[in-house]
């Protein structure tokens, strides 16, 4: 009887290779989706976006400080 189980190395690097290939494909798809890689060539359109924000002005006079709290809660 053997001292322990027999372990056969089946060369499990196939799963690692598939994971690397899928990772590279995912990165390329992400770069195409975000526009880093342009698959349409150089004839793309520029899109100008204009955002109208309301003008914010500072108050004319500083705000009055709040009244002090009562000493004993009442």
Rosetta blueprint (number, residue, H / E / L):
1 X L
2 X L
3 X L
4 X L
5 X L
6 X L
7 X L
8 X L
9 X L
10 X L
11 X L
12 X L
13 X L
14 X H
15 X H
16 X H
17 X H
18 X H
19 X H
20 X H
21 X H
22 X H
23 X H
24 X H
25 X H
26 X H
27 X H
28 X H
29 X H
30 X H
31 X H
32 X H
33 X H
34 X H
35 X L
36 X L
37 X L
38 X L
39 X L
40 X L
41 X L
42 X L
43 X L
44 X L
45 X L
46 X L
47 X L
48 X L
49 X L
50 X L
51 X L
52 X L
53 X L
54 X L
55 X L
56 X L
57 X L
58 X L
59 X L
60 X L
61 X L
62 X L
63 X L
64 X L
65 X L
66 X L
67 X L
68 X L
69 X L
70 X L
71 X L
72 X L
73 X L
74 X L
